[in-house]
Amino acid sequence: MTDTERKKAESRVKALRGFYLNVISYIVVNILLFVINIVTSPNSLWFYWVTIFWGIGLLFHAIDTLTMRNKYLGDEWEEKKINEIMEKDKKKKAG
């Protein structure tokens, strides 16, 4: 395994760890908020607002970490963009 491959793998593991910690926090905090809401004001539910909006953020985090990041904005895309920008710069200097 090359140094570059190792760094990519470490970066991927770090991203996954961050996502998993976010999921655990989401579950724990929302359970606590639910309990607090039911105990303090059972007739007025408000905990679900946090659940909904944090859930939306968690969904985007999941998409970024687990799917789209690698497919659409991964290494191949990055390399293509670098080459594209370098070509534009070359044309500017030549013209």
N, CA and C atoms as an extended XYZ file, in Angstrom:
285
Properties=species:S:1:pos:R:3:atomname:S:1:resname:S:1:resid:I:1 pbc="F F F"
N         0.856       -1.179        0.000 N   MET     1
C         0.000        0.000        0.000 CA  MET     1
C         0.902        1.242        0.000 C   MET     1
N         0.600        2.147       -0.913 N   THR     2
C         1.399        3.368       -0.991 CA  THR     2
C         0.958        4.359        0.071 C   THR     2
N         1.772        5.381        0.234 N   ASP     3
C         1.472        6.432        1.212 CA  ASP     3
C         0.169        7.147        0.876 C   ASP     3
N        -0.041        7.405       -0.408 N   THR     4
C        -1.255        8.090       -0.854 CA  THR     4
C        -2.488        7.248       -0.587 C   THR     4
N        -2.409        5.968       -0.888 N   GLU     5
C        -3.537        5.061       -0.638 CA  GLU     5
C        -3.861        4.993        0.846 C   GLU     5
N        -2.815        4.959        1.656 N   ARG     6
C        -3.020        4.911        3.109 CA  ARG     6
C        -3.709        6.181        3.597 C   ARG     6
N        -3.270        7.341        3.096 N   LYS     7
C        -3.879        8.608        3.512 CA  LYS     7
C        -5.339        8.675        3.094 C   LYS     7
N        -5.661        8.168        1.901 N   LYS     8
C        -7.053        8.142        1.443 CA  LYS     8
C        -7.889        7.239        2.349 C   LYS     8
N        -7.341        6.080        2.694 N   ALA     9
C        -8.056        5.143        3.567 CA  ALA     9
C        -8.266        5.757        4.948 C   ALA     9
N        -7.241        6.419        5.472 N   GLU    10
C        -7.366        7.069        6.779 CA  GLU    10
C        -8.425        8.169        6.731 C   GLU    10
N        -8.439        8.917        5.648 N   SER    11
C        -9.426        9.982        5.487 CA  SER    11
C       -10.836        9.409        5.436 C   SER    11
N       -10.990        8.306        4.738 N   ARG    12
C       -12.297        7.646        4.623 CA  ARG    12
C       -12.761        7.138        5.989 C   ARG    12
N       -11.858        6.526        6.729 N   VAL    13
C       -12.187        6.015        8.066 CA  VAL    13
C       -12.575        7.173        8.988 C   VAL    13
N       -11.858        8.275        8.886 N   LYS    14
C       -12.163        9.448        9.709 CA  LYS    14
C       -13.567        9.988        9.386 C   LYS    14
N       -13.909       10.024        8.102 N   ALA    15
C       -15.232       10.492        7.679 CA  ALA    15
C       -16.318        9.553        8.193 C   ALA    15
N       -16.091        8.255        8.081 N   LEU    16
C       -17.067        7.277        8.575 CA  LEU    16
C       -17.240        7.382       10.089 C   LEU    16
N       -16.141        7.542       10.794 N   ARG    17
C       -16.200        7.672       12.258 CA  ARG    17
C       -17.026        8.900       12.639 C   ARG    17
N       -16.795       10.006       11.962 N   GLY    18
C       -17.560       11.218       12.227 CA  GLY    18
C       -19.044       11.019       11.977 C   GLY    18
N       -19.368       10.309       10.905 N   PHE    19
C       -20.776       10.042       10.602 CA  PHE    19
C       -21.405        9.152       11.674 C   PHE    19
N       -20.718        8.079       12.051 N   TYR    20
C       -21.248        7.178       13.070 CA  TYR    20
C       -21.444        7.890       14.411 C   TYR    20
N       -20.514        8.755       14.769 N   LEU    21
C       -20.666        9.523       16.009 CA  LEU    21
C       -21.870       10.466       15.922 C   LEU    21
N       -22.095       11.028       14.748 N   ASN    22
C       -23.249       11.893       14.545 CA  ASN    22
C       -24.552       11.104       14.704 C   ASN    22
N       -24.594        9.885       14.165 N   VAL    23
C       -25.788        9.038       14.295 CA  VAL    23
C       -26.048        8.695       15.762 C   VAL    23
N       -25.001        8.327       16.477 N   ILE    24
C       -25.157        7.990       17.901 CA  ILE    24
C       -25.647        9.202       18.687 C   ILE    24
N       -25.058       10.367       18.430 N   SER    25
C       -25.488       11.597       19.106 CA  SER    25
C       -26.946       11.903       18.790 C   SER    25
N       -27.322       11.747       17.535 N   TYR    26
C       -28.698       12.002       17.090 CA  TYR    26
C       -29.680       11.138       17.880 C   TYR    26
N       -29.377        9.870       17.989 N   ILE    27
C       -30.272        8.945       18.693 CA  ILE    27
C       -30.360        9.290       20.172 C   ILE    27
N       -29.220        9.447       20.822 N   VAL    28
C       -29.192        9.705       22.265 CA  VAL    28
C       -29.871       11.033       22.603 C   VAL    28
N       -29.496       12.084       21.903 N   VAL    29
C       -30.055       13.409       22.203 CA  VAL    29
C       -31.558       13.440       21.935 C   VAL    29
N       -31.999       12.827       20.848 N   ASN    30
C       -33.432       12.861       20.547 CA  ASN    30
C       -34.254       12.031       21.516 C   ASN    30
N       -33.698       10.952       22.021 N   ILE    31
C       -34.397       10.183       23.067 CA  ILE    31
C       -34.517       11.038       24.328 C   ILE    31
N       -33.424       11.699       24.702 N   LEU    32
C       -33.464       12.576       25.881 CA  LEU    32
C       -34.467       13.714       25.699 C   LEU    32
N       -34.468       14.332       24.539 N   LEU    33
C       -35.416       15.422       24.283 CA  LEU    33
C       -36.861       14.931       24.328 C   LEU    33
N       -37.096       13.735       23.805 N   PHE    34
C       -38.436       13.152       23.850 CA  PHE    34
C       -38.878       12.959       25.299 C   PHE    34
N       -38.006       12.385       26.108 N   VAL    35
C       -38.339       12.146       27.524 CA  VAL    35
C       -38.585       13.470       28.246 C   VAL    35
N       -37.708       14.440       28.023 N   ILE    36
C       -37.877       15.753       28.656 CA  ILE    36
C       -39.197       16.386       28.226 C   ILE    36
N       -39.510       16.314       26.944 N   ASN    37
C       -40.747       16.890       26.427 CA  ASN    37
C       -41.975       16.217       27.044 C   ASN    37
N       -41.978       14.900       27.099 N   ILE    38
C       -43.130       14.168       27.640 CA  ILE    38
C       -43.304       14.429       29.133 C   ILE    38
N       -42.193       14.548       29.858 N   VAL    39
C       -42.267       14.775       31.301 CA  VAL    39
C       -42.687       16.210       31.619 C   VAL    39
N       -42.133       17.176       30.913 N   THR    40
C       -42.388       18.582       31.258 CA  THR    40
C       -43.632       19.167       30.611 C   THR    40
N       -43.915       18.785       29.384 N   SER    41
C       -45.093       19.359       28.711 CA  SER    41
C       -45.680       18.365       27.714 C   SER    41
N       -46.365       17.347       28.232 N   PRO    42
C       -46.887       16.293       27.359 CA  PRO    42
C       -47.956       16.773       26.372 C   PRO    42
N       -48.603       17.885       26.669 N   ASN    43
C       -49.651       18.393       25.778 CA  ASN    43
C       -49.101       19.250       24.646 C   ASN    43
N       -47.848       19.610       24.719 N   SER    44
C       -47.232       20.441       23.692 CA  SER    44
C       -45.932       19.795       23.236 C   SER    44
N       -46.017       19.094       22.124 N   LEU    45
C       -44.836       18.393       21.631 CA  LEU    45
C       -43.956       19.331       20.809 C   LEU    45
N       -42.687       19.390       21.167 N   TRP    46
C       -41.732       20.241       20.446 CA  TRP    46
C       -40.467       19.499       20.060 C   TRP    46
N       -40.235       18.334       20.676 N   PHE    47
C       -38.979       17.608       20.450 CA  PHE    47
C       -38.781       17.241       18.984 C   PHE    47
N       -39.884       17.029       18.262 N   TYR    48
C       -39.779       16.553       16.889 CA  TYR    48
C       -39.147       17.579       15.949 C   TYR    48
N       -39.183       18.873       16.330 N   TRP    49
C       -38.531       19.873       15.473 CA  TRP    49
C       -37.027       19.628       15.394 C   TRP    49
N       -36.443       19.328       16.530 N   VAL    50
C       -35.015       19.016       16.543 CA  VAL    50
C       -34.767       17.738       15.749 C   VAL    50
N       -35.607       16.746       15.954 N   THR    51
C       -35.479       15.471       15.257 CA  THR    51
C       -35.547       15.660       13.743 C   THR    51
N       -36.488       16.467       13.293 N   ILE    52
C       -36.660       16.690       11.851 CA  ILE    52
C       -35.453       17.407       11.253 C   ILE    52
N       -35.095       18.560       11.821 N   PHE    53
C       -34.034       19.352       11.208 CA  PHE    53
C       -32.656       18.699       11.356 C   PHE    53
N       -32.392       18.110       12.493 N   TRP    54
C       -31.133       17.388       12.653 CA  TRP    54
C       -31.129       16.172       11.723 C   TRP    54
N       -32.286       15.539       11.583 N   GLY    55
C       -32.419       14.401       10.679 CA  GLY    55
C       -32.102       14.771        9.238 C   GLY    55
N       -32.538       15.957        8.812 N   ILE    56
C       -32.220       16.435        7.465 CA  ILE    56
C       -30.704       16.607        7.322 C   ILE    56
N       -30.102       17.215        8.327 N   GLY    57
C       -28.648       17.365        8.310 CA  GLY    57
C       -27.945       16.022        8.302 C   GLY    57
N       -28.459       15.084        9.071 N   LEU    58
C       -27.885       13.740        9.128 CA  LEU    58
C       -28.019       13.041        7.777 C   LEU    58
N       -29.130       13.255        7.103 N   LEU    59
C       -29.328       12.678        5.774 CA  LEU    59
C       -28.277       13.194        4.793 C   LEU    59
N       -28.029       14.504        4.810 N   PHE    60
C       -27.001       15.067        3.937 CA  PHE    60
C       -25.608       14.536        4.303 C   PHE    60
N       -25.370       14.378        5.589 N   HIS    61
C       -24.093       13.815        6.042 CA  HIS    61
C       -23.948       12.386        5.524 C   HIS    61
N       -25.031       11.611        5.589 N   ALA    62
C       -25.006       10.228        5.096 CA  ALA    62
C       -24.731       10.195        3.601 C   ALA    62
N       -25.409       11.055        2.848 N   ILE    63
C       -25.202       11.103        1.406 CA  ILE    63
C       -23.757       11.451        1.095 C   ILE    63
N       -23.240       12.443        1.788 N   ASP    64
C       -21.858       12.876        1.564 CA  ASP    64
C       -20.869       11.777        1.918 C   ASP    64
N       -21.075       11.129        3.035 N   THR    65
C       -20.113       10.146        3.531 CA  THR    65
C       -20.235        8.795        2.834 C   THR    65
N       -21.445        8.365        2.576 N   LEU    66
C       -21.642        6.991        2.125 CA  LEU    66
C       -21.823        6.811        0.623 C   LEU    66
N       -22.259        7.846       -0.096 N   THR    67
C       -22.565        7.612       -1.509 CA  THR    67
C       -21.983        8.644       -2.451 C   THR    67
N       -22.629        9.797       -2.541 N   MET    68
C       -22.352       10.784       -3.569 CA  MET    68
C       -20.916       11.289       -3.548 C   MET    68
N       -20.365       11.411       -2.396 N   ARG    69
C       -19.007       11.945       -2.274 CA  ARG    69
C       -18.042       11.139       -3.138 C   ARG    69
N       -18.168        9.840       -3.050 N   ASN    70
C       -17.258        8.981       -3.800 CA  ASN    70
C       -17.632        8.891       -5.271 C   ASN    70
N       -18.928        8.930       -5.542 N   LYS    71
C       -19.381        8.751       -6.907 CA  LYS    71
C       -19.241       10.027       -7.734 C   LYS    71
N       -19.667       11.148       -7.195 N   TYR    72
C       -19.719       12.375       -7.974 CA  TYR    72
C       -18.599       13.367       -7.666 C   TYR    72
N       -18.144       13.385       -6.457 N   LEU    73
C       -17.114       14.346       -6.089 CA  LEU    73
C       -15.878       13.648       -5.545 C   LEU    73
N       -15.612       12.481       -6.057 N   GLY    74
C       -14.477       11.692       -5.589 CA  GLY    74
C       -13.182       12.051       -6.290 C   GLY    74
N       -12.255       11.140       -6.226 N   ASP    75
C       -10.914       11.364       -6.760 CA  ASP    75
C       -10.916       11.606       -8.272 C   ASP    75
N       -11.744       10.837       -8.996 N   GLU    76
C       -11.788       11.010      -10.452 CA  GLU    76
C       -12.276       12.403      -10.825 C   GLU    76
N       -13.328       12.851      -10.176 N   TRP    77
C       -13.865       14.188      -10.433 CA  TRP    77
C       -12.817       15.245      -10.103 C   TRP    77
N       -12.160       15.053       -8.972 N   GLU    78
C       -11.140       16.003       -8.526 CA  GLU    78
C       -10.003       16.102       -9.552 C   GLU    78
N        -9.547       14.960      -10.024 N   GLU    79
C        -8.474       14.943      -11.015 CA  GLU    79
C        -8.916       15.606      -12.318 C   GLU    79
N       -10.139       15.342      -12.725 N   LYS    80
C       -10.685       15.941      -13.946 CA  LYS    80
C       -10.747       17.463      -13.817 C   LYS    80
N       -11.203       17.945      -12.674 N   LYS    81
C       -11.304       19.393      -12.434 CA  LYS    81
C        -9.922       20.043      -12.407 C   LYS    81
N        -8.965       19.402      -11.795 N   ILE    82
C        -7.600       19.932      -11.750 CA  ILE    82
C        -7.072       20.092      -13.170 C   ILE    82
N        -7.247       19.050      -13.988 N   ASN    83
C        -6.787       19.117      -15.374 CA  ASN    83
C        -7.515       20.203      -16.150 C   ASN    83
N        -8.803       20.333      -15.914 N   GLU    84
C        -9.615       21.356      -16.573 CA  GLU    84
C        -9.105       22.763      -16.239 C   GLU    84
N        -8.855       23.010      -14.988 N   ILE    85
C        -8.368       24.325      -14.538 CA  ILE    85
C        -6.972       24.593      -15.090 C   ILE    85
N        -6.129       23.571      -15.098 N   MET    86
C        -4.780       23.739      -15.635 CA  MET    86
C        -4.823       24.073      -17.129 C   MET    86
N        -5.744       23.446      -17.866 N   GLU    87
C        -5.898       23.734      -19.292 CA  GLU    87
C        -6.354       25.178      -19.512 C   GLU    87
N        -7.309       25.636      -18.706 N   LYS    88
C        -7.784       27.022      -18.811 CA  LYS    88
C        -6.658       28.005      -18.530 C   LYS    88
N        -5.872       27.714      -17.501 N   ASP    89
C        -4.744       28.584      -17.159 CA  ASP    89
C        -3.715       28.620      -18.295 C   ASP    89
N        -3.473       27.452      -18.909 N   LYS    90
C        -2.523       27.372      -20.020 CA  LYS    90
C        -2.994       28.236      -21.192 C   LYS    90
N        -4.297       28.159      -21.484 N   LYS    91
C        -4.877       28.947      -22.592 CA  LYS    91
C        -4.790       30.443      -22.310 C   LYS    91
N        -5.003       30.833      -21.053 N   LYS    92
C        -4.911       32.251      -20.683 CA  LYS    92
C        -3.497       32.767      -20.880 C   LYS    92
N        -2.537       31.972      -20.473 N   LYS    93
C        -1.130       32.373      -20.598 CA  LYS    93
C        -0.710       32.420      -22.057 C   LYS    93
N        -1.211       31.496      -22.860 N   ALA    94
C        -0.843       31.427      -24.286 CA  ALA    94
C        -1.525       32.537      -25.083 C   ALA    94
N        -2.725       32.900      -24.689 N   GLY    95
C        -3.524       33.874      -25.460 CA  GLY    95
C        -3.349       35.229      -24.974 C   GLY    95
